[in-house]
């Protein structure tokens, strides 16, 4: 009985150690979870960057469309006003009743301002294309915002001053002896009114360009 007892004791002493606690498994699961979380964050970041790039490209395309609209409206305003004239059917031997845009310095400035706006649109289109190719480029966008703001001021000042003169031409002013010449030069005044509408449309397009560029700069 003693021998068998020793044998049993040796068998117990030589028994394999108990299995380790499942801490390793938990650690591995934690590591795998961290790796999965990091991969998810990377995928989310990439997706966000892709969306931002697409958004910037979309705004750059809208920028080109607005520029084409502004250029077309300014060209129409400059062309209509620059070719506006009217000769009344009655005249004398020494005097002919003839009205032309350059008879009024304000409308000379109006034609020049809208012509400058058209030239600016032609020059700015390559910069707008660069913003499509390189959506994250900040330099061209800042330049366009600054120059677009200048164009808003130029076109609005020309259109506003010309509107005041055309109002006097339609209604006159007895205090300053300004005659309502549109009573005789109806075609002349109607053409100038159309040019003013086109110029204000161009100014609105330039304002939208400033807003669009501001949104593009705000997006990261």
Order of alpha helices (4+ residues) and beta strands (2+ residues): alpha-alpha-beta-beta-alpha-alpha-alpha
